[in-house]
Amino acid sequence: MKDVEKLFGTAVDEIDKTINHLNKVKDNLLASENQLRLANNKAEDLTINKLTKNSPSLKEQFKQLK
């Protein structure tokens, strides 16, 4: 009977470890989702004007075109 109790206890411990591991994976996925959302919002906010504003190399190129 002791063997059955030991196996049962071991099984419960393994289930607890698996649950903890899955919760950590879930938390990491949710954090990643949030980071991706923030990055996407920033990317959508970009414009050519914002990317090129005060660019010395672009100013020089436009100067050469004149």
C-alpha positions as CSV (number, residue, x, y, z in Angstrom):
1,M,0.0,0.0,0.0
2,K,2.9,2.3,0.7
3,D,4.1,1.9,-2.9
4,V,0.7,3.1,-4.2
5,E,0.7,6.1,-1.9
6,K,4.2,7.0,-3.0
7,L,3.3,6.7,-6.7
8,F,0.1,8.8,-6.1
9,G,2.2,11.4,-4.3
10,T,4.8,11.4,-7.1
11,A,2.0,11.8,-9.8
12,V,0.5,14.7,-7.9
13,D,3.9,16.4,-7.6
14,E,4.5,16.0,-11.3
15,I,1.1,17.4,-12.1
16,D,1.9,20.4,-9.9
17,K,5.2,20.9,-11.7
18,T,3.5,20.7,-15.1
19,I,0.9,23.3,-14.0
20,N,3.6,25.7,-12.8
21,H,5.5,25.3,-16.0
22,L,2.4,25.9,-18.1
23,N,1.6,29.0,-16.1
24,K,5.1,30.3,-16.8
25,V,4.7,29.6,-20.5
26,K,1.3,31.3,-20.5
27,D,2.7,34.4,-18.7
28,N,5.6,34.6,-21.2
29,L,3.2,34.4,-24.1
30,L,1.0,37.1,-22.7
31,A,4.0,39.3,-22.2
32,S,5.1,38.7,-25.8
33,E,1.7,39.5,-27.1
34,N,1.7,42.8,-25.2
35,Q,5.2,43.6,-26.6
36,L,4.1,42.8,-30.1
37,R,1.0,45.0,-29.8
38,L,3.1,47.9,-28.6
39,A,5.6,47.4,-31.4
40,N,2.8,47.3,-33.9
41,N,1.3,50.5,-32.6
42,K,4.6,52.2,-32.9
43,A,5.1,50.9,-36.5
44,E,1.7,52.1,-37.5
45,D,2.5,55.5,-36.2
46,L,5.6,55.9,-38.4
47,T,5.5,58.2,-41.4
48,I,8.1,59.1,-44.0
49,N,8.2,62.6,-42.6
50,K,8.9,61.2,-39.1
51,L,11.6,58.9,-40.4
52,T,13.4,61.5,-42.5
53,K,13.0,64.7,-40.4
54,N,16.3,66.5,-39.8
55,S,18.2,63.8,-41.7
56,P,21.6,65.4,-42.8
57,S,22.1,62.9,-45.6
58,L,18.7,63.5,-47.1
59,K,19.2,67.3,-46.9
60,E,22.5,66.9,-48.7
61,Q,20.8,64.7,-51.4
62,F,18.0,67.3,-52.0
63,K,20.6,70.0,-52.1
64,Q,22.5,68.1,-54.8
65,L,19.3,67.7,-56.8
66,K,18.8,71.5,-57.0
